[in-house]
Amino acid sequence: MKPKLSNSSALRIIAAAREEFSRRGFDGARVEQIARRAGVNKQLLFYYFHSKRGLFTAVLARGAAELEQALAGPPTGGERPLDRIRLALGAQFDFLAAHPDLVTLLTQAGRSDARPFAPAIKRLVVLLAEGQGRGQVRDDLDPHLAAAQARPRSAPTSRRSASAGKRLR
């Protein structure tokens, strides 16, 4: 986060915007309401973020950074790529289940040109390609497409069974 965006006012604005965007969507969110919740005036909000779109992008960047931090490092506990894929998807699911507002925001981002899931998708592409190289994942599976389809499209409600990865074989 840029230095000017790491002070307490900017962080309060981001927190208020995250709540407002996740509750009302980009189009329904009101800058006036975000400023009021953050305890600042609209001029300060625009000084930091320049526009409503700039604020939305900052909220997405912060949420994506939280997700990346939660998923940092290669998944441990499995020798086989499919085991590590299950662990990675499980960790992603658990994090997003605990942060439904972030799921809403990331779903909205899917409709924009923002790509907050890119690092998580890249991690899955690598694991799927490794699985293909070891003969554990079908060769006709496109790793990029399969990884992109693994991102959430709505708020998680229950954890899927561990056998979900069997479809990859």
HELIX and SHEET records of a PDB file:
HELIX    1   1 PRO A    3  LEU A    5  5                                   3    
HELIX    2   2 SER A    8  GLY A   28  1                                  21    
HELIX    3   3 VAL A   31  ALA A   38  1                                   8    
HELIX    4   4 LYS A   42  PHE A   49  1                                   8    
HELIX    5   5 LYS A   52  ALA A   70  1                                  19    
HELIX    6   6 PRO A   81  ALA A   98  1                                  18    
HELIX    7   7 PRO A  100  ALA A  109  1                                  10    
HELIX    8   8 ALA A  118  GLY A  133  1                                  16    
HELIX    9   9 PRO A  143  GLN A  149  1                                   7    
HELIX   10  10 ALA A  162  LEU A  168  5                                   7    
END                                                                             
